[in-house]
Amino acid sequence: MQQNLYALSAADAPARKWCGGNLGGDNETCMTTVPLAGVADAYAVGDSKAEANGSELRMTGAELDSFAIEWVRNRGLAL
């Protein structure tokens, strides 16, 4: 059975910002990741924009990896 990631607290660690473009300010096109406490490979993924109001997704590292691979494929990008 998979652990409920939304029941976990974010680790006491600073959020890592992943930005691209920043066309309208410091946080225009950024997302954040923070490791979740008590699990080896899971993260809170957030939107750094002020209007996001703390909205976040909780994903395992494997789920994030799968998303990234499919995103790159579907967008015709290369690494």
Protein Blocks (a to p, Z undefined) as FASTA:
>chain_A
ZZdfklpccdddddddddehjlnbjklmgccddddehiabbcddddfbfklnopacdddf
klmmmmmmmmmmmnopaZZ
